[in-house]
Amino acid sequence: MSEDRKAEGLHALGKKTQYKMDYAPEVLETFVNKHQDNDYWVRFNCPEFTSLCPITGQPDFAEIRISYIPDVRMVESKSLKLYLFSFRNHGDFHEDCVNIIMKDLVKLMDPKYIEVTGLFTPRGGISIYPFANYGRPGTKYEQLAERRFETHE
């Protein structure tokens, strides 16, 4: 790992992976965005997300898609992977998982804009695709969130 990254306090990157066995937002880490002067999208796709149904305890499988426009801080990808993995033994409904992920990332990074979609595999013949988004209040990103929410499929 570079000295710049070490100075930013990143702990997971470059070390032996320690997996948490339940929901663990504390594993999330950030680093400084070197391109704060312009807007750009960062996308993550986690096609192997799992959580547990809070009623039956059965596993639920999903593809989680995260897209955001960073400001000062950005989420470090290995810590995000460990965070998403921490849902593996966590019992929550699909909609809750998506909203928790979005809110944790907003709290962590304070992005200009973020959206999280969960493409959950069918259970009982029905697929559920929850979508949550956030745009910084009082900015054009709040308006972006409203537009994207209104036109979401």
C-alpha positions as CSV (number, residue, x, y, z in Angstrom):
1,M,0.0,0.0,0.0
2,S,1.3,3.5,-0.8
3,E,2.4,5.9,1.9
4,D,-0.4,8.2,0.9
5,R,-3.1,5.6,1.6
6,K,-1.4,4.6,4.9
7,A,-1.5,8.3,5.9
8,E,-5.2,8.4,5.2
9,G,-5.7,5.7,7.9
10,L,-6.8,2.8,5.7
11,H,-6.6,-0.4,7.6
12,A,-8.2,-3.2,5.5
13,L,-6.3,-2.6,2.2
14,G,-3.3,-4.8,1.8
15,K,-3.9,-6.8,4.9
16,K,-5.3,-10.3,5.6
17,T,-9.0,-10.1,5.3
18,Q,-11.0,-10.3,8.5
19,Y,-14.7,-11.1,7.8
20,K,-17.3,-9.9,10.3
21,M,-20.2,-12.3,10.9
22,D,-22.9,-9.7,11.3
23,Y,-23.8,-6.2,10.1
24,A,-20.6,-4.1,10.6
25,P,-20.7,-0.5,9.4
26,E,-17.5,0.1,11.4
27,V,-15.4,-1.7,8.7
28,L,-16.2,1.1,6.1
29,E,-13.2,3.3,5.3
30,T,-12.7,6.4,3.2
31,F,-10.0,8.3,1.4
32,V,-9.7,11.8,0.0
33,N,-11.1,12.4,-3.5
34,K,-8.3,13.8,-5.6
35,H,-10.7,15.3,-8.1
36,Q,-13.1,17.4,-6.0
37,D,-13.1,20.1,-8.7
38,N,-15.3,18.1,-11.0
39,D,-18.4,15.9,-10.8
40,Y,-18.1,12.3,-11.9
41,W,-19.8,9.0,-11.2
42,V,-18.4,6.1,-9.2
43,R,-20.2,2.8,-9.5
44,F,-19.9,-0.4,-7.6
45,N,-21.7,-3.7,-8.4
46,C,-21.9,-6.5,-5.9
47,P,-23.5,-9.5,-7.7
48,E,-23.1,-11.9,-4.8
49,F,-24.8,-10.0,-2.0
50,T,-26.5,-12.2,0.6
51,S,-28.6,-11.5,3.7
52,L,-31.1,-13.4,5.7
53,C,-34.9,-13.2,5.8
54,P,-35.7,-11.9,9.3
55,I,-38.8,-14.1,9.4
56,T,-37.6,-17.5,8.1
57,G,-33.8,-17.2,8.4
58,Q,-33.5,-18.3,4.8
59,P,-30.8,-16.7,2.7
60,D,-31.7,-14.0,0.2
61,F,-29.5,-13.3,-2.8
62,A,-29.2,-10.0,-4.7
63,E,-27.1,-7.9,-6.9
64,I,-26.4,-4.5,-5.1
65,R,-25.7,-1.6,-7.3
66,I,-24.2,1.6,-5.8
67,S,-23.6,4.8,-7.8
68,Y,-22.5,8.1,-6.3
69,I,-21.0,11.5,-7.1
70,P,-18.2,12.0,-4.5
71,D,-17.4,15.2,-2.8
72,V,-14.4,15.2,-0.3
73,R,-14.4,11.6,0.8
74,M,-14.7,8.3,-1.2
75,V,-15.4,4.8,0.1
76,E,-12.5,2.4,-0.1
77,S,-13.6,-0.6,-2.2
78,K,-12.2,-3.4,0.0
79,S,-13.9,-2.0,3.1
80,L,-17.1,-1.7,1.0
81,K,-16.8,-5.4,0.1
82,L,-16.3,-6.4,3.8
83,Y,-19.2,-4.2,4.8
84,L,-21.5,-5.8,2.2
85,F,-20.3,-9.2,3.2
86,S,-21.3,-8.4,6.8
87,F,-24.9,-8.6,5.8
88,R,-24.5,-12.4,5.1
89,N,-25.8,-13.4,8.6
90,H,-27.9,-10.3,9.1
91,G,-31.7,-10.6,9.1
92,D,-33.5,-7.7,7.4
93,F,-36.0,-7.2,4.6
94,H,-34.8,-6.3,1.1
95,E,-36.0,-2.7,1.4
96,D,-34.3,-2.3,4.8
97,C,-30.9,-3.6,3.4
98,V,-30.9,-1.1,0.6
99,N,-31.9,1.8,2.8
100,I,-29.4,0.9,5.5
101,I,-26.6,0.7,2.9
102,M,-27.5,4.1,1.4
103,K,-27.7,5.8,4.8
104,D,-24.5,4.3,6.1
105,L,-22.7,5.5,2.9
106,V,-24.2,9.0,3.2
107,K,-23.1,9.2,6.9
108,L,-19.6,7.9,5.9
109,M,-18.8,10.0,2.9
110,D,-21.4,12.9,2.7
111,P,-21.5,12.4,-1.1
112,K,-23.1,15.0,-3.4
113,Y,-25.5,12.3,-4.7
114,I,-25.9,8.5,-4.1
115,E,-28.3,5.8,-5.2
116,V,-28.5,2.1,-4.2
117,T,-30.5,-0.6,-6.0
118,G,-31.0,-4.1,-4.9
119,L,-31.9,-6.7,-7.5
120,F,-33.1,-9.6,-5.3
121,T,-33.6,-13.0,-6.8
122,P,-37.2,-14.3,-6.8
123,R,-38.6,-15.9,-3.7
124,G,-42.0,-17.4,-4.0
125,G,-42.2,-16.3,-7.6
126,I,-41.7,-12.6,-6.9
127,S,-38.6,-10.5,-7.4
128,I,-38.1,-7.3,-5.3
129,Y,-35.9,-4.5,-6.6
130,P,-35.8,-1.7,-4.0
131,F,-34.2,1.6,-4.9
132,A,-33.1,4.4,-2.6
133,N,-31.4,7.7,-3.4
134,Y,-30.1,10.9,-1.8
135,G,-29.1,14.3,-3.1
136,R,-27.4,16.8,-0.8
137,P,-30.2,19.2,0.4
138,G,-30.3,22.7,-1.0
139,T,-28.2,21.8,-4.0
140,K,-28.6,20.7,-7.6
141,Y,-28.0,17.2,-6.4
142,E,-31.2,17.3,-4.4
143,Q,-33.0,18.1,-7.6
144,L,-31.1,15.3,-9.4
145,A,-32.3,12.9,-6.7
146,E,-35.9,14.0,-7.2
147,R,-35.7,13.6,-11.0
148,R,-34.0,10.2,-10.8
149,F,-36.6,9.0,-8.2
150,E,-39.5,10.2,-10.4
151,T,-38.2,8.5,-13.5
152,H,-36.9,5.3,-11.8
153,E,-38.3,2.1,-13.3
